[in-house]
Amino acid sequence: MRARAKWLLAAAFACVAVWAGWTYSRSAELRHGAELYAEHCANCHGAQLEGQPDWQIADEGGVLPAPPHDESGHTWHHDDAMLTDYIRRGGQAVLDDMGVRMTSGMPAFGEVLEEGDIAAILAFIKSSWPDRIRAVQAERNGG
Ligand code: HEC
């Protein structure tokens, strides 16, 4: 009985250690994502992910302002592959590939950011969404 109790205690400690490790690395990723976002994205997409004013209305040149990344925007309508591609190659390359005739104001960050950086920024953006929205977007990733 005592051995069993000791084993249970050890198992409980192991669980807490794994959970704490996971929480720690996750919060480190979110911090990294928030820093990169502030440095590279906030001047267009807003410090609070709020986007530019009247972001649904294109300027005279037909270029749309930067949309919000919070739940009021449409970032969560897209799967991770599309979002990563948009950030890596920029809006124009992706729109051209899709045959969408539109000029994009979204620059390419493939030369500036590593894949892990882009993932961290996306994790940070997702952390601003309510659970309901996060679940809808996760479904678009096929789970
Ligand atoms: C120079 C301004 C500018 C900067 C800097 C910028 N963006 Fe954008 N971004 C835009 C504009 C404008 C659009 C909308 C036009 C379009 O969709 O092609 C956009 C669109 C996007 C989209 C796709 C639209 C959607 O559904 O949300 C994503 C994702 C995105 N940006 C992420 C980022 C990230 C991440 C960064 C920082 C690494 C960043 N952007 C930096 C201007 C910018």
Backbone and ligand atoms as CSV (ligand in chain L), in Angstrom:
chain,resi,resn,atom,element,x,y,z
A,1,MET,N,N,0.830,-1.210,0.000
A,1,MET,CA,C,0.000,0.000,0.000
A,1,MET,C,C,0.865,1.261,0.000
A,2,ARG,N,N,1.895,1.239,0.888
A,2,ARG,CA,C,2.771,2.414,0.946
A,2,ARG,C,C,3.501,2.626,-0.384
A,3,ALA,N,N,3.923,1.504,-0.960
A,3,ALA,CA,C,4.644,1.603,-2.234
A,3,ALA,C,C,3.728,2.207,-3.301
A,4,ARG,N,N,2.480,1.761,-3.248
A,4,ARG,CA,C,1.515,2.264,-4.233
A,4,ARG,C,C,1.306,3.778,-4.059
A,5,ALA,N,N,1.207,4.207,-2.788
A,5,ALA,CA,C,1.010,5.636,-2.515
A,5,ALA,C,C,2.209,6.441,-3.011
A,6,LYS,N,N,3.406,5.871,-2.774
A,6,LYS,CA,C,4.618,6.573,-3.234
A,6,LYS,C,C,4.617,6.692,-4.746
A,7,TRP,N,N,4.193,5.587,-5.384
A,7,TRP,CA,C,4.184,5.583,-6.850
A,7,TRP,C,C,3.201,6.655,-7.366
A,8,LEU,N,N,2.041,6.706,-6.702
A,8,LEU,CA,C,1.030,7.692,-7.130
A,8,LEU,C,C,1.560,9.113,-6.968
A,9,LEU,N,N,2.258,9.320,-5.845
A,9,LEU,CA,C,2.804,10.642,-5.580
A,9,LEU,C,C,3.825,11.016,-6.671
A,10,ALA,N,N,4.682,10.028,-6.993
A,10,ALA,CA,C,5.697,10.275,-8.022
A,10,ALA,C,C,5.026,10.591,-9.353
A,11,ALA,N,N,3.970,9.842,-9.662
A,11,ALA,CA,C,3.268,10.065,-10.927
A,11,ALA,C,C,2.656,11.464,-10.947
A,12,ALA,N,N,2.094,11.877,-9.799
A,12,ALA,CA,C,1.484,13.203,-9.723
A,12,ALA,C,C,2.546,14.279,-9.936
A,13,PHE,N,N,3.718,14.089,-9.307
A,13,PHE,CA,C,4.799,15.069,-9.495
A,13,PHE,C,C,5.217,15.136,-10.951
A,14,ALA,N,N,5.313,13.960,-11.582
A,14,ALA,CA,C,5.732,13.924,-12.982
A,14,ALA,C,C,4.742,14.712,-13.842
A,15,CYS,N,N,3.449,14.535,-13.560
A,15,CYS,CA,C,2.427,15.250,-14.337
A,15,CYS,C,C,2.591,16.748,-14.175
A,16,VAL,N,N,2.784,17.176,-12.945
A,16,VAL,CA,C,2.919,18.610,-12.683
A,16,VAL,C,C,4.154,19.145,-13.402
A,17,ALA,N,N,5.241,18.363,-13.378
A,17,ALA,CA,C,6.476,18.813,-14.018
A,17,ALA,C,C,6.272,18.964,-15.525
A,18,VAL,N,N,5.600,17.983,-16.139
A,18,VAL,CA,C,5.354,18.052,-17.581
A,18,VAL,C,C,4.467,19.255,-17.898
A,19,TRP,N,N,3.428,19.428,-17.096
A,19,TRP,CA,C,2.499,20.539,-17.317
A,19,TRP,C,C,3.229,21.883,-17.173
A,20,ALA,N,N,4.063,21.993,-16.122
A,20,ALA,CA,C,4.777,23.246,-15.888
A,20,ALA,C,C,5.743,23.516,-17.036
A,21,GLY,N,N,6.420,22.464,-17.512
A,21,GLY,CA,C,7.356,22.617,-18.621
A,21,GLY,C,C,6.618,23.078,-19.865
A,22,TRP,N,N,5.475,22.465,-20.118
A,22,TRP,CA,C,4.706,22.823,-21.303
A,22,TRP,C,C,4.225,24.269,-21.197
A,23,THR,N,N,3.693,24.629,-20.039
A,23,THR,CA,C,3.188,25.990,-19.834
A,23,THR,C,C,4.316,26.996,-20.000
A,24,TYR,N,N,5.512,26.625,-19.451
A,24,TYR,CA,C,6.626,27.553,-19.544
A,24,TYR,C,C,7.047,27.754,-20.992
A,25,SER,N,N,7.186,26.658,-21.762
A,25,SER,CA,C,7.657,26.832,-23.133
A,25,SER,C,C,6.584,27.506,-23.971
A,26,ARG,N,N,5.321,27.240,-23.637
A,26,ARG,CA,C,4.260,27.907,-24.387
A,26,ARG,C,C,4.273,29.406,-24.106
A,27,SER,N,N,4.451,29.792,-22.841
A,27,SER,CA,C,4.440,31.229,-22.556
A,27,SER,C,C,5.679,31.890,-23.147
A,28,ALA,N,N,6.790,31.149,-23.244
A,28,ALA,CA,C,7.980,31.715,-23.885
A,28,ALA,C,C,7.694,31.947,-25.369
A,29,GLU,N,N,6.991,30.995,-25.999
A,29,GLU,CA,C,6.667,31.156,-27.419
A,29,GLU,C,C,5.748,32.369,-27.622
A,30,LEU,N,N,4.757,32.509,-26.731
A,30,LEU,CA,C,3.823,33.632,-26.860
A,30,LEU,C,C,4.549,34.964,-26.675
A,31,ARG,N,N,5.499,34.989,-25.731
A,31,ARG,CA,C,6.259,36.228,-25.501
A,31,ARG,C,C,7.085,36.572,-26.741
A,32,HIS,N,N,7.727,35.546,-27.287
A,32,HIS,CA,C,8.526,35.725,-28.501
A,32,HIS,C,C,7.626,36.229,-29.640
A,33,GLY,N,N,6.457,35.626,-29.783
A,33,GLY,CA,C,5.508,36.021,-30.826
A,33,GLY,C,C,5.046,37.464,-30.643
A,34,ALA,N,N,4.780,37.848,-29.406
A,34,ALA,CA,C,4.306,39.210,-29.114
A,34,ALA,C,C,5.396,40.227,-29.458
A,35,GLU,N,N,6.653,39.882,-29.143
A,35,GLU,CA,C,7.763,40.807,-29.447
A,35,GLU,C,C,7.929,40.980,-30.952
A,36,LEU,N,N,7.886,39.840,-31.663
A,36,LEU,CA,C,8.044,39.913,-33.122
A,36,LEU,C,C,6.882,40.670,-33.748
A,37,TYR,N,N,5.683,40.437,-33.214
A,37,TYR,CA,C,4.509,41.140,-33.738
A,37,TYR,C,C,4.692,42.651,-33.566
A,38,ALA,N,N,5.097,43.072,-32.364
A,38,ALA,CA,C,5.272,44.503,-32.084
A,38,ALA,C,C,6.308,45.105,-33.026
A,39,GLU,N,N,7.365,44.325,-33.304
A,39,GLU,CA,C,8.455,44.841,-34.135
A,39,GLU,C,C,8.090,44.909,-35.616
A,40,HIS,N,N,7.417,43.861,-36.124
A,40,HIS,CA,C,7.237,43.753,-37.580
A,40,HIS,C,C,5.810,44.007,-38.081
A,41,CYS,N,N,4.814,43.873,-37.250
A,41,CYS,CA,C,3.434,43.861,-37.747
A,41,CYS,C,C,2.572,44.991,-37.185
A,42,ALA,N,N,2.885,45.435,-35.969
A,42,ALA,CA,C,1.980,46.345,-35.258
A,42,ALA,C,C,1.791,47.678,-35.967
A,43,ASN,N,N,2.835,48.159,-36.691
A,43,ASN,CA,C,2.672,49.477,-37.331
A,43,ASN,C,C,1.558,49.460,-38.378
A,44,CYS,N,N,1.274,48.332,-38.973
A,44,CYS,CA,C,0.147,48.253,-39.913
A,44,CYS,C,C,-1.089,47.616,-39.268
A,45,HIS,N,N,-0.902,46.473,-38.596
A,45,HIS,CA,C,-2.068,45.731,-38.084
A,45,HIS,C,C,-2.523,46.198,-36.701
A,46,GLY,N,N,-1.807,47.178,-36.119
A,46,GLY,CA,C,-2.237,47.758,-34.845
A,46,GLY,C,C,-1.623,47.071,-33.636
A,47,ALA,N,N,-1.245,47.869,-32.654
A,47,ALA,CA,C,-0.602,47.345,-31.449
A,47,ALA,C,C,-1.532,46.389,-30.710
A,48,GLN,N,N,-2.838,46.632,-30.808
A,48,GLN,CA,C,-3.817,45.760,-30.137
A,48,GLN,C,C,-4.467,44.817,-31.142
A,49,LEU,N,N,-3.825,44.581,-32.277
A,49,LEU,CA,C,-4.334,43.712,-33.347
A,49,LEU,C,C,-5.601,44.269,-33.977
A,50,GLU,N,N,-5.812,45.595,-33.820
A,50,GLU,CA,C,-7.100,46.179,-34.222
A,50,GLU,C,C,-7.179,46.534,-35.697
A,51,GLY,N,N,-6.064,46.473,-36.435
A,51,GLY,CA,C,-6.074,46.802,-37.862
A,51,GLY,C,C,-6.112,48.303,-38.086
A,52,GLN,N,N,-6.139,48.686,-39.389
A,52,GLN,CA,C,-6.210,50.109,-39.712
A,52,GLN,C,C,-7.670,50.534,-39.803
A,53,PRO,N,N,-7.941,51.852,-39.609
A,53,PRO,CA,C,-9.329,52.321,-39.687
A,53,PRO,C,C,-9.921,52.030,-41.069
A,54,ASP,N,N,-11.204,51.761,-41.132
A,54,ASP,CA,C,-11.899,51.482,-42.400
A,54,ASP,C,C,-11.168,50.443,-43.241
A,55,TRP,N,N,-10.720,49.374,-42.581
A,55,TRP,CA,C,-9.886,48.379,-43.270
A,55,TRP,C,C,-10.610,47.626,-44.382
A,56,GLN,N,N,-11.948,47.777,-44.446
A,56,GLN,CA,C,-12.659,47.072,-45.521
A,56,GLN,C,C,-12.768,47.917,-46.796
A,57,ILE,N,N,-12.311,49.189,-46.716
A,57,ILE,CA,C,-12.464,50.095,-47.860
A,57,ILE,C,C,-11.112,50.336,-48.535
A,58,ALA,N,N,-11.018,49.966,-49.818
A,58,ALA,CA,C,-9.765,50.120,-50.566
A,58,ALA,C,C,-9.500,51.595,-50.866
A,59,ASP,N,N,-8.225,51.969,-50.980
A,59,ASP,CA,C,-7.877,53.358,-51.344
A,59,ASP,C,C,-8.051,53.551,-52.855
A,60,GLU,N,N,-7.693,54.763,-53.345
A,60,GLU,CA,C,-7.898,55.085,-54.776
A,60,GLU,C,C,-7.162,54.083,-55.670
A,61,GLY,N,N,-6.036,53.572,-55.181
A,61,GLY,CA,C,-5.262,52.617,-55.975
A,61,GLY,C,C,-5.815,51.197,-55.896
A,62,GLY,N,N,-6.895,51.001,-55.141
A,62,GLY,CA,C,-7.490,49.672,-55.020
A,62,GLY,C,C,-6.813,48.806,-53.967
A,63,VAL,N,N,-5.936,49.410,-53.145
A,63,VAL,CA,C,-5.234,48.632,-52.118
A,63,VAL,C,C,-5.990,48.731,-50.794
A,64,LEU,N,N,-6.229,47.577,-50.193
A,64,LEU,CA,C,-6.947,47.554,-48.913
A,64,LEU,C,C,-5.995,47.887,-47.760
A,65,PRO,N,N,-6.500,48.586,-46.736
A,65,PRO,CA,C,-5.699,48.782,-45.517
A,65,PRO,C,C,-5.491,47.442,-44.796
A,66,ALA,N,N,-4.617,47.444,-43.782
A,66,ALA,CA,C,-4.329,46.201,-43.052
A,66,ALA,C,C,-5.511,45.821,-42.161
A,67,PRO,N,N,-5.986,44.584,-42.280
A,67,PRO,CA,C,-7.138,44.144,-41.469
A,67,PRO,C,C,-6.707,43.829,-40.032
A,68,PRO,N,N,-7.664,43.824,-39.092
A,68,PRO,CA,C,-7.337,43.423,-37.721
A,68,PRO,C,C,-7.014,41.924,-37.675
A,69,HIS,N,N,-6.241,41.512,-36.673
A,69,HIS,CA,C,-6.000,40.082,-36.478
A,69,HIS,C,C,-6.795,39.556,-35.293
A,70,ASP,N,N,-7.536,40.450,-34.617
A,70,ASP,CA,C,-8.368,39.973,-33.497
A,70,ASP,C,C,-9.642,39.349,-34.066
A,71,GLU,N,N,-10.571,39.014,-33.221
A,71,GLU,CA,C,-11.751,38.276,-33.697
A,71,GLU,C,C,-12.636,39.087,-34.642
A,72,SER,N,N,-12.470,40.428,-34.688
A,72,SER,CA,C,-13.309,41.248,-35.568
A,72,SER,C,C,-12.834,41.179,-37.022
A,73,GLY,N,N,-11.645,40.622,-37.271
A,73,GLY,CA,C,-11.123,40.514,-38.633
A,73,GLY,C,C,-11.474,39.183,-39.265
A,74,HIS,N,N,-10.667,38.814,-40.303
A,74,HIS,CA,C,-10.963,37.533,-40.956
A,74,HIS,C,C,-9.778,36.590,-40.932
A,75,THR,N,N,-8.761,36.953,-40.130
A,75,THR,CA,C,-7.588,36.084,-40.044
A,75,THR,C,C,-8.007,34.659,-39.667
A,76,TRP,N,N,-8.945,34.552,-38.723
A,76,TRP,CA,C,-9.377,33.236,-38.244
A,76,TRP,C,C,-10.224,32.467,-39.263
A,77,HIS,N,N,-10.550,33.104,-40.402
A,77,HIS,CA,C,-11.282,32.379,-41.455
A,77,HIS,C,C,-10.333,31.489,-42.258
A,78,HIS,N,N,-9.015,31.687,-42.079
A,78,HIS,CA,C,-8.034,30.981,-42.896
A,78,HIS,C,C,-7.301,29.927,-42.087
A,79,ASP,N,N,-6.868,28.858,-42.772
A,79,ASP,CA,C,-6.102,27.826,-42.057
A,79,ASP,C,C,-4.644,28.271,-41.885
A,80,ASP,N,N,-3.916,27.533,-41.069
A,80,ASP,CA,C,-2.539,27.912,-40.738
A,80,ASP,C,C,-1.646,27.948,-41.971
A,81,ALA,N,N,-1.870,27.002,-42.908
A,81,ALA,CA,C,-1.022,26.927,-44.099
A,81,ALA,C,C,-1.144,28.220,-44.907
A,82,MET,N,N,-2.374,28.683,-45.070
A,82,MET,CA,C,-2.628,29.904,-45.844
A,82,MET,C,C,-2.036,31.129,-45.115
A,83,LEU,N,N,-2.233,31.199,-43.817
A,83,LEU,CA,C,-1.715,32.346,-43.053
A,83,LEU,C,C,-0.189,32.380,-43.108
A,84,THR,N,N,0.432,31.209,-42.939
A,84,THR,CA,C,1.894,31.126,-42.969
A,84,THR,C,C,2.414,31.546,-44.346
A,85,ASP,N,N,1.752,31.063,-45.397
A,85,ASP,CA,C,2.136,31.393,-46.769
A,85,ASP,C,C,2.030,32.901,-47.015
A,86,TYR,N,N,0.947,33.497,-46.511
A,86,TYR,CA,C,0.703,34.934,-46.686
A,86,TYR,C,C,1.815,35.750,-46.027
A,87,ILE,N,N,2.232,35.297,-44.852
A,87,ILE,CA,C,3.271,36.023,-44.108
A,87,ILE,C,C,4.633,35.786,-44.777
A,88,ARG,N,N,4.904,34.549,-45.170
A,88,ARG,CA,C,6.202,34.207,-45.750
A,88,ARG,C,C,6.396,34.876,-47.119
A,89,ARG,N,N,5.411,34.700,-48.016
A,89,ARG,CA,C,5.594,35.173,-49.401
A,89,ARG,C,C,4.968,36.537,-49.675
A,90,GLY,N,N,4.166,37.031,-48.726
A,90,GLY,CA,C,3.506,38.311,-48.931
A,90,GLY,C,C,2.184,38.138,-49.652
A,91,GLY,N,N,1.310,39.144,-49.552
A,91,GLY,CA,C,-0.047,39.043,-50.108
A,91,GLY,C,C,-0.058,38.917,-51.619
A,92,GLN,N,N,0.833,39.675,-52.301
A,92,GLN,CA,C,0.753,39.705,-53.762
A,92,GLN,C,C,0.992,38.333,-54.390
A,93,ALA,N,N,2.037,37.640,-53.924
A,93,ALA,CA,C,2.364,36.329,-54.493
A,93,ALA,C,C,1.202,35.355,-54.295
A,94,VAL,N,N,0.576,35.402,-53.122
A,94,VAL,CA,C,-0.515,34.469,-52.833
A,94,VAL,C,C,-1.748,34.809,-53.671
A,95,LEU,N,N,-2.081,36.095,-53.753
A,95,LEU,CA,C,-3.247,36.504,-54.547
A,95,LEU,C,C,-3.030,36.171,-56.021
A,96,ASP,N,N,-1.814,36.412,-56.523
A,96,ASP,CA,C,-1.510,36.088,-57.919
A,96,ASP,C,C,-1.726,34.596,-58.170
A,97,ASP,N,N,-1.222,33.756,-57.257
A,97,ASP,CA,C,-1.380,32.304,-57.393
A,97,ASP,C,C,-2.845,31.906,-57.417
A,98,MET,N,N,-3.660,32.630,-56.651
A,98,MET,CA,C,-5.088,32.284,-56.576
A,98,MET,C,C,-5.873,32.898,-57.733
A,99,GLY,N,N,-5.180,33.698,-58.563
A,99,GLY,CA,C,-5.864,34.332,-59.694
A,99,GLY,C,C,-6.733,35.505,-59.270
A,100,VAL,N,N,-6.453,36.046,-58.064
A,100,VAL,CA,C,-7.221,37.205,-57.592
A,100,VAL,C,C,-6.526,38.463,-58.107
A,101,ARG,N,N,-7.256,39.250,-58.902
A,101,ARG,CA,C,-6.642,40.459,-59.470
A,101,ARG,C,C,-6.813,41.611,-58.497
A,102,MET,N,N,-5.826,41.738,-57.612
A,102,MET,CA,C,-5.897,42.774,-56.580
A,102,MET,C,C,-4.458,43.115,-56.183
A,103,THR,N,N,-4.237,44.369,-55.842
A,103,THR,CA,C,-2.906,44.748,-55.369
A,103,THR,C,C,-2.895,44.623,-53.851
A,104,SER,N,N,-1.905,43.899,-53.334
A,104,SER,CA,C,-1.836,43.684,-51.887
A,104,SER,C,C,-0.813,44.591,-51.227
A,105,GLY,N,N,-1.165,45.090,-50.068
A,105,GLY,CA,C,-0.235,45.920,-49.293
A,105,GLY,C,C,0.488,45.123,-48.229
A,106,MET,N,N,0.349,43.794,-48.281
A,106,MET,CA,C,0.977,42.940,-47.264
A,106,MET,C,C,2.363,42.490,-47.731
A,107,PRO,N,N,3.423,42.971,-47.059
A,107,PRO,CA,C,4.784,42.615,-47.483
A,107,PRO,C,C,5.124,41.152,-47.207
A,108,ALA,N,N,6.196,40.649,-47.849
A,108,ALA,CA,C,6.692,39.290,-47.603
A,108,ALA,C,C,7.710,39.335,-46.462
A,109,PHE,N,N,7.645,38.343,-45.559
A,109,PHE,CA,C,8.563,38.310,-44.420
A,109,PHE,C,C,9.480,37.092,-44.438
A,110,GLY,N,N,9.441,36.343,-45.552
A,110,GLY,CA,C,10.226,35.117,-45.651
A,110,GLY,C,C,11.725,35.323,-45.457
A,111,GLU,N,N,12.217,36.515,-45.800
A,111,GLU,CA,C,13.649,36.799,-45.669
A,111,GLU,C,C,14.003,37.263,-44.257
A,112,VAL,N,N,12.990,37.685,-43.530
A,112,VAL,CA,C,13.220,38.312,-42.218
A,112,VAL,C,C,12.930,37.348,-41.074
A,113,LEU,N,N,11.882,36.532,-41.264
A,113,LEU,CA,C,11.415,35.664,-40.173
A,113,LEU,C,C,11.633,34.193,-40.503
A,114,GLU,N,N,12.054,33.419,-39.482
A,114,GLU,CA,C,12.168,31.961,-39.611
A,114,GLU,C,C,10.772,31.357,-39.490
A,115,GLU,N,N,10.650,30.078,-39.891
A,115,GLU,CA,C,9.348,29.401,-39.766
A,115,GLU,C,C,8.852,29.426,-38.320
A,116,GLY,N,N,9.789,29.204,-37.377
A,116,GLY,CA,C,9.424,29.203,-35.960
A,116,GLY,C,C,8.935,30.567,-35.491
A,117,ASP,N,N,9.505,31.634,-36.074
A,117,ASP,CA,C,9.066,32.996,-35.730
A,117,ASP,C,C,7.629,33.204,-36.190
A,118,ILE,N,N,7.345,32.756,-37.419
A,118,ILE,CA,C,5.989,32.925,-37.964
A,118,ILE,C,C,4.994,32.134,-37.104
A,119,ALA,N,N,5.401,30.924,-36.725
A,119,ALA,CA,C,4.523,30.103,-35.870
A,119,ALA,C,C,4.280,30.803,-34.532
A,120,ALA,N,N,5.320,31.439,-33.977
A,120,ALA,CA,C,5.176,32.124,-32.691
A,120,ALA,C,C,4.235,33.326,-32.820
A,121,ILE,N,N,4.347,34.059,-33.944
A,121,ILE,CA,C,3.454,35.207,-34.156
A,121,ILE,C,C,2.007,34.716,-34.274
A,122,LEU,N,N,1.823,33.622,-35.030
A,122,LEU,CA,C,0.461,33.089,-35.169
A,122,LEU,C,C,-0.078,32.620,-33.815
A,123,ALA,N,N,0.786,32.001,-33.012
A,123,ALA,CA,C,0.348,31.552,-31.677
A,123,ALA,C,C,-0.079,32.755,-30.840
A,124,PHE,N,N,0.693,33.846,-30.945
A,124,PHE,CA,C,0.356,35.064,-30.205
A,124,PHE,C,C,-0.987,35.629,-30.688
A,125,ILE,N,N,-1.171,35.697,-32.017
A,125,ILE,CA,C,-2.435,36.216,-32.570
A,125,ILE,C,C,-3.605,35.354,-32.084
A,126,LYS,N,N,-3.415,34.027,-32.152
A,126,LYS,CA,C,-4.500,33.116,-31.738
A,126,LYS,C,C,-4.831,33.256,-30.262
A,127,SER,N,N,-3.819,33.619,-29.452
A,127,SER,CA,C,-4.066,33.722,-28.004
A,127,SER,C,C,-5.011,34.877,-27.687
A,128,SER,N,N,-5.238,35.771,-28.677
A,128,SER,CA,C,-6.168,36.888,-28.439
A,128,SER,C,C,-7.612,36.484,-28.751
A,129,TRP,N,N,-7.788,35.330,-29.393
A,129,TRP,CA,C,-9.141,34.929,-29.798
A,129,TRP,C,C,-9.863,34.208,-28.670
A,130,PRO,N,N,-11.192,34.392,-28.581
A,130,PRO,CA,C,-11.956,33.580,-27.634
A,130,PRO,C,C,-11.942,32.103,-28.059
A,131,ASP,N,N,-12.155,31.192,-27.119
A,131,ASP,CA,C,-12.097,29.746,-27.387
A,131,ASP,C,C,-12.927,29.345,-28.607
A,132,ARG,N,N,-14.122,29.951,-28.718
A,132,ARG,CA,C,-15.060,29.597,-29.793
A,132,ARG,C,C,-14.410,29.834,-31.163
A,133,ILE,N,N,-13.779,31.002,-31.321
A,133,ILE,CA,C,-13.144,31.368,-32.589
A,133,ILE,C,C,-11.921,30.471,-32.831
A,134,ARG,N,N,-11.171,30.193,-31.758
A,134,ARG,CA,C,-9.982,29.350,-31.893
A,134,ARG,C,C,-10.378,27.956,-32.377
A,135,ALA,N,N,-11.525,27.489,-31.855
A,135,ALA,CA,C,-11.992,26.153,-32.237
A,135,ALA,C,C,-12.393,26.124,-33.710
A,136,VAL,N,N,-13.065,27.179,-34.180
A,136,VAL,CA,C,-13.486,27.234,-35.589
A,136,VAL,C,C,-12.259,27.223,-36.489
A,137,GLN,N,N,-11.246,28.023,-36.128
A,137,GLN,CA,C,-10.040,28.087,-36.964
A,137,GLN,C,C,-9.288,26.761,-36.922
A,138,ALA,N,N,-9.233,26.143,-35.753
A,138,ALA,CA,C,-8.520,24.861,-35.628
A,138,ALA,C,C,-9.166,23.817,-36.532
A,139,GLU,N,N,-10.486,23.886,-36.674
A,139,GLU,CA,C,-11.205,22.940,-37.527
A,139,GLU,C,C,-10.773,23.090,-38.986
A,140,ARG,N,N,-10.458,24.318,-39.377
A,140,ARG,CA,C,-10.001,24.563,-40.753
A,140,ARG,C,C,-8.650,23.926,-41.013
A,141,ASN,N,N,-7.899,23.677,-39.934
A,141,ASN,CA,C,-6.605,23.009,-40.091
A,141,ASN,C,C,-6.775,21.498,-40.138
A,142,GLY,N,N,-8.025,21.062,-40.130
A,142,GLY,CA,C,-8.299,19.639,-40.157
A,142,GLY,C,C,-8.207,19.045,-38.761
A,143,GLY,N,N,-8.533,19.804,-37.767
A,143,GLY,CA,C,-8.574,19.282,-36.413
A,143,GLY,C,C,-8.193,20.402,-35.512
L,1,HEC,C1,C,3.146,47.636,-44.511
L,1,HEC,C2,C,1.977,47.223,-43.764
L,1,HEC,C3,C,1.926,45.798,-43.253
L,1,HEC,C4,C,2.813,45.164,-42.412
L,1,HEC,C5,C,4.098,45.699,-41.807
L,1,HEC,C6,C,2.239,43.829,-42.177
L,1,HEC,N1,N,1.076,43.671,-42.864
L,1,HEC,FE1,FE,-0.099,42.007,-42.912
L,1,HEC,N2,N,-1.348,42.898,-44.253
L,1,HEC,C7,C,-1.226,44.203,-44.674
L,1,HEC,C8,C,-2.325,44.513,-45.564
L,1,HEC,C9,C,-2.573,45.857,-46.240
L,1,HEC,C10,C,-3.095,43.340,-45.654
L,1,HEC,C11,C,-4.394,43.189,-46.436
L,1,HEC,C12,C,-4.189,43.080,-47.906
L,1,HEC,C13,C,-4.188,41.682,-48.354
L,1,HEC,O1,O,-4.924,40.868,-47.799
L,1,HEC,O2,O,-3.450,41.368,-49.285
L,1,HEC,C14,C,-2.445,42.338,-44.816
L,1,HEC,C15,C,-2.879,41.027,-44.658
L,1,HEC,C16,C,-2.330,40.117,-43.786
L,1,HEC,C17,C,-2.791,38.761,-43.604
L,1,HEC,C18,C,-3.900,38.068,-44.393
L,1,HEC,C19,C,-5.217,38.623,-44.113
L,1,HEC,C20,C,-5.921,38.073,-42.935
L,1,HEC,O3,O,-6.841,37.341,-43.147
L,1,HEC,O4,O,-5.572,38.410,-41.790
L,1,HEC,C21,C,-2.036,38.205,-42.632
L,1,HEC,C22,C,-2.153,36.817,-42.051
L,1,HEC,C23,C,-1.071,39.201,-42.234
L,1,HEC,N3,N,-1.276,40.358,-42.959
L,1,HEC,C24,C,-0.134,39.011,-41.249
L,1,HEC,C25,C,0.897,39.909,-40.963
L,1,HEC,C26,C,1.948,39.642,-40.003
L,1,HEC,C27,C,2.054,38.417,-39.129
L,1,HEC,C28,C,2.793,40.716,-40.050
L,1,HEC,C29,C,4.097,40.899,-39.303
L,1,HEC,C30,C,5.084,39.855,-39.467
L,1,HEC,C31,C,2.248,41.660,-41.019
L,1,HEC,N4,N,1.096,41.138,-41.546
L,1,HEC,C32,C,2.822,42.886,-41.340
L,1,HEC,C33,C,-0.244,45.105,-44.342
L,1,HEC,C34,C,0.843,44.858,-43.533
